[in-house]
Amino acid sequence: MKKCSKPAHDALTELNITPLLDLAFVLLVIFIITTIPPVKDVPLKLPTASKHEKDPPHKANYIVVETNGNLWLNKKQVNLVDLQSTLVGLREDDPDLNIIVRGDAKTKYKQIRAVLDVCQQANVPKVDLATEPLK
């Protein structure tokens, strides 16, 4: 005798479309919500904005570290002690001071690290290292 009855077998062959209808209604609601037209109830004449001139870009200050340890700040030769006092003066003039450290590829890391320490002691907010892009 068969263990599977006829009505149970027929239920497996029917397609349940309820989840498909739920999905269709959800998509319809999302479409309606996202395509609301802009509201223009009252005609208004909006004011025009004045043209704002852009602020000039901040001038970057360059510290060059040569292979032999010579330091240059904006094309003037300095030592580490003078560099710190000069950076403090520049930072007082421009609180948003931008320093770019340029070192020769053969410069020892110790010399670059000393310059970065001086910049940190002078509370320079922006310090970058200049590099050449890969070819």
N, C-alpha and C positions, 0 to 999 in steps of 0.2 A: 504494500500500500504506500502511496505517496505521502510524504510528510509536509509538502508545500501545498497549501490550499490555493484554489483559483483566485479568490479576491486579493490575496497578498501578492500574487504574481502580477496582477493587473495594476496594482498601486506602484510598482517599480517602473512601469513603462510610461506613466504620466509625467508631464513636464510641469514643474512648479515655477510659475512666473512671478510670484510675489516678491522675491528679492530683486528681480529685474525692474519691477515697477517702483520699488523703493529707491533703487539707484536712479531711475529716470526722474523721480520727483526731487531728489536731492540735487541732481545736476540742474534741473529747471530752477530751483530756488537759488542756487549759486549763480546761475546766469542772470536771473532777475536782479539780484543784489548788486552784482558787479557792473551792470549796465544802466545804472540810474542816471538819467540825463542831468546836466548841470542846472541848478536852480536860477532862473532869471525872472523873478516875480515883479520886481520894480526896476524900471530902466534907470540906470545911474551913469553919470559921467565921472569916471574915476580920475583922480589927479595924476598928473605925470610926474615921474621922478626926475630929479636933476641928475645930470651926468656927473658921476663921481670919478675924479681922476685917481688913478692907481698910485699908491704910495711908491716911492722909488725903492728898488730892492736894496737890502742892507749890503754894504760893501764888506766883502770877505777880507779878513786879514790873514796873511800867509806867513807861516813859520817854516823856513827851509832849514833842514838839518843835512849838512854835508857829510861825506864819508869820514873826513878827518875830525869831525865834531864841531865845526864852526856853525853858529846859529845866526840866522838872518830873520828879522821881523820886518816885513814890508820893505825889503831891499836895504835895510840898515842892519849892520852887524851888531849883535848883542851877546852877552853871556847869560847864564841861567839866573843870576841875581837880578841883573838889569831887566831881564825878560819878565820876571814876576812883577816888579814894580811898574813896568810899562803896561803889562796886561791889566793890572789893577786900575791904572789911570784910564785905559781904554774902556774898561767895563763901567767905570763911573760915568764916562761920557755917553756910552751906549749900553744900557742894561741888557740888550739883546745881542751881545757881542758874538760874532761868528768867527771861529778860528779854523783854518785848514792847515794841517801839518803835512809838509811835503818832505819826504826823506829819500835819499838815494837808495837804490836797491841793495847796495853793499854796506849801507849804514848799519851799525850794530844796534840791536834792539834796545840795549841798555841806554843809548843816547836818545832814542825815540821815547822810551819809557820816562826818562828824566824830564823831557819836554811836556809829556802828558801829565806828569805829577805837578809841574809848575802851573799848568793850566788849571788843574783841579784846585790847587792851593789859592789861585787867584779868583776862584769861583766863576770861571768862564762857562756860560750855559751851553754853548754849542761848540763842540770840537769834533772835527772830521779828519780822517786820514785820506790823503790823495793817492790814488792808484791809477795805473794804466789799464784800459780794458784789454781782455784777451783777444788775440787775433785769430 
